[in-house]
Amino acid sequence: MRPGELVLDDRPRDGSHTLALTGELDLATAPDLEAVILSLCSDGACEIVLDLSQVSFLDSSGLRAILSSKTVCEEHSCQLVLTRPREPVERLFELTGLLDKLSFRRLPAATTDGGAGG
């Protein structure tokens, strides 16, 4: 993956779509997210989970895209949920007051046992 790139990996399951975002969500890549969300909602998705755990950078354009996506989802009776991002990205949500205005959930725990990190 090149710097400035965003990869959107759609993982559909029973009307729910988990979009795993990897890379940077910014002015250059925000329209890609909005287009995918609109397409999924138009195709009848009932829930979209934005997995933000691998987003390395998020700017105001990325925040606007997420808020716009929330509106699109509401218009299509689809629920938008976000996973907790990495600390620097989560800090942006805190500073803008969006942690309380958006739905967040934790990712299911990985099925790995043991193994010390470090």
C-alpha positions in Angstrom: 0.0 0.0 0.0 1.3 3.4 -0.9 1.2 6.5 1.4 -2.1 8.3 1.0 -4.0 5.3 -0.1 -7.1 3.9 1.4 -8.2 0.2 0.9 -11.9 -0.6 1.5 -12.5 -4.3 2.1 -16.2 -5.2 2.1 -17.1 -8.3 4.2 -20.8 -8.9 3.7 -22.9 -11.2 6.0 -26.7 -11.5 6.1 -27.5 -7.9 5.1 -24.7 -6.5 7.3 -21.5 -5.2 5.7 -18.2 -4.7 7.6 -16.0 -2.3 5.7 -12.4 -2.7 6.8 -10.6 0.5 6.1 -6.8 0.4 5.8 -4.7 3.5 5.3 -5.6 7.2 5.2 -9.1 8.7 5.1 -8.6 12.2 3.9 -9.6 14.7 1.2 -8.3 12.4 -1.5 -9.9 9.2 -0.3 -13.1 10.4 1.4 -15.2 10.3 -1.8 -14.3 6.6 -2.2 -15.9 5.8 1.2 -19.0 7.9 0.4 -19.5 6.1 -2.9 -19.2 2.7 -1.3 -21.6 3.6 1.5 -24.2 5.0 -0.9 -23.9 1.9 -3.1 -24.3 -0.5 -0.1 -27.3 1.4 1.2 -28.9 1.6 -2.2 -28.5 -2.2 -2.5 -30.4 -2.7 0.7 -27.8 -3.1 3.4 -29.3 -3.0 6.9 -26.1 -2.4 8.8 -22.7 -1.1 7.9 -19.8 -1.4 10.3 -16.8 0.8 9.5 -13.8 -1.0 10.9 -11.4 1.9 11.7 -8.8 -0.2 13.5 -6.3 0.1 10.6 -6.9 3.7 9.7 -3.6 5.4 10.1 -4.7 9.0 9.4 -8.0 10.8 9.4 -8.6 14.5 8.6 -11.6 16.8 8.6 -12.6 15.5 5.1 -12.6 12.0 6.5 -14.8 13.1 9.4 -17.2 14.8 7.0 -17.4 11.6 4.9 -18.2 9.6 8.0 -21.0 12.1 9.0 -22.3 12.2 5.4 -22.3 8.4 5.4 -24.3 8.4 8.6 -26.9 10.6 7.0 -27.1 8.4 3.9 -27.5 5.3 6.0 -30.3 7.0 8.0 -32.1 7.9 4.8 -32.0 4.2 3.7 -33.0 2.8 7.1 -29.5 1.4 7.5 -27.5 1.5 10.8 -23.9 2.8 10.7 -21.6 1.6 13.4 -17.9 2.3 13.8 -15.2 0.3 15.6 -12.8 2.0 17.9 -9.9 3.4 15.9 -6.2 3.6 16.9 -5.5 6.2 19.6 -4.4 9.2 17.4 -7.5 8.8 15.2 -9.8 8.2 18.3 -8.4 11.5 19.7 -9.8 13.4 16.7 -13.2 12.0 17.5 -12.8 13.1 21.1 -11.7 16.6 20.2 -14.6 17.1 17.8 -17.2 15.7 20.2 -18.1 13.0 17.8 -17.5 10.0 20.2 -20.9 10.8 21.8 -22.7 11.4 18.5 -21.7 8.3 16.6 -22.2 4.6 17.4 -19.0 2.8 18.3 -18.5 -0.8 19.2 -15.5 -3.0 19.9 -14.3 -5.5 17.4 -14.9 -9.2 18.4 -11.8 -10.5 20.2 -9.4 -12.3 17.9 -9.3 -16.0 18.4 -5.7 -16.1 19.2 -4.5 -17.7 22.5 -1.4 -16.9 24.4 1.7 -15.4 22.9 3.4 -12.4 24.5 3.7 -9.3 22.5 6.8 -7.3 22.4 
